[in-house]
Amino acid sequence: MSTKVRIKPSDKITTLPKYAFAELDEWKEIERARGNDLIDLGIGNPDCPTPQPIVDAAIQSLQKPENHGYPCFKGKIEFRRAISKWMKDRYNVDIDPETEIQTLVGAKEGLANIAMAFTNPGDINIVPDPYYPVLSRGTWISSGEVHHVPLLKENNYLPDLKSIPEDVAQRAKIIFINYPNNPTAAVAPREFLEELVAYCKKYNILLCYDLAYGEVCFDGYRPLSIFSIEGAKDVAVEYHSFSKTFNMAGWRIGFVVGNAEYIQAIHDMKTNTDYGTCSIMQDAAIAALNVDYSYVQATMDNYARRRDFMVEGFRKLGWELDNTTATMYLWLKVPAGCDSKAWCKSVMEKTGVVFTPGKAFGDYSDGYFRASLVQPDEKLKEALIRLEKAGIRYN
Ligand SMILES: Cc1ncc(COP(=O)(O)O)c(C=O)c1O
């Protein structure tokens, strides 16, 4: 006779709010099962293929038996050298391939691991709201507390560092900052980055700068690396991702660069739970860093064209919104008095058009929703037609 033994998951998992994109997936599944033909502008998953030279490099690498064993924890030295050269070429910053780079299984993993590497139960980390979920979740998983700072339109979606209470600043261990920003599409001027580095020095806070959208920019705008700011390496690490730049979201590869001691701690944390990034992905990533830039430019031109089209379309439907210069997102207000989750769900049910509710990015962001520009032009056109037909407008 077998006895059913039921082991409850830990409090960490059971008390974490449900991961918003997992919930969105459930909604989508229900709608698809009802026969609703969805146009998914919800998740930020690039719709274009990875450039062919990168795919070819991966195929070649797969044929080499030396890539079939465990990879080196830090990442191959050839990969780290390619990263260092790319950081110099693209951002004009010096990164030591020996001590200042850790390769990652995507930036997301590294953002969770830095929180776990530095946060003791009860520690405070600072995260602006709205935020990419893992920026807070890594701290919560480590039983730390998150102090959220609202990102407001009147401040160009930059956090007002002076509004952070003195006792929070004194106790804070890490501040997570992401520009170009998901979901608001805001960008950070040099003066803000200077203020941020000075703030982290003053309060001895680790600056975790998320530059996952560093190459997703248009109209001549180029984001800065945090290491363009003098002295940033004393306090900061910076995250990069292949997902959006090279349409490699499914390949799971990224890297973090910066302060050698902080990089070592992330490395130490990771050695406990993974074996580093698959060697084949690393060879593909080397090819990506050396690929003709016209491939990246074509992706960005695509997003810029879609942005023009959707900004104009939303304006015709009554929304007020500024033109963006980075990311593949538009951040829009839900009609007055609506709850973002309920509104997005009802839009999906009525039209099949999927948006992400602002609430997915934090409690301060409930008045908004995010539209991702990750569908071909015809689909975007159809999405606007469906919204118009269903009478969905901003007030
Ligand atoms: C702000 C931000 N940081 C990091 C990531 C994660 O990137 P990766 O795919 O390299 O894990 C994302 C993904 O959407 C993101 O939006």
The ligand as a Gaussian input file, in Angstrom:
#p B3LYP/6-31G(d) Opt

LIG

0 1
 C       15.459000      44.947000     -18.026000
 C       15.820000      43.548000     -18.359000
 N       16.919000      43.019000     -17.825000
 C       17.283000      41.753000     -18.085000
 C       16.522000      40.955000     -18.908000
 C       16.896000      39.508000     -19.085000
 O       17.665000      39.283000     -20.199000
 P       18.134000      37.815000     -20.557000
 O       17.241000      37.322000     -21.638000
 O       19.561000      37.988000     -21.002000
 O       18.039000      36.972000     -19.331000
 C       15.361000      41.465000     -19.500000
 C       14.528000      40.613000     -20.362000
 O       13.474000      40.960000     -20.827000
 C       14.998000      42.799000     -19.210000
 O       13.891000      43.339000     -19.724000

